[in-house]
Amino acid sequence: MAKVRNMFFVLLTFAFLSGIIAGCGGGVSEEQMKQLNDLKAEVESVQSQVNAKESERNAILKQIVDKETKIGDYKKQTEAAKNCVNAMK
């Protein structure tokens, strides 16, 4: 969902800037090019942050799955121990 939102933001930004550039008959000024380059750099920075957070999220989800598996194993061992104790009685 975050990727879609970020891609939409990027496309919207480029569409907006393209409209400004196309609407101006005098060409692009140095300041406009600097703003465009700054926006591109910001988009790349945000995208790298998104990628890092997605990697972190995936690592956390893997840890959760591993811990849930261990919990399931412990529950099975506990039940087996209870059945063993009950069988001895």
Order of alpha helices (4+ residues) and beta strands (2+ residues): alpha-alpha
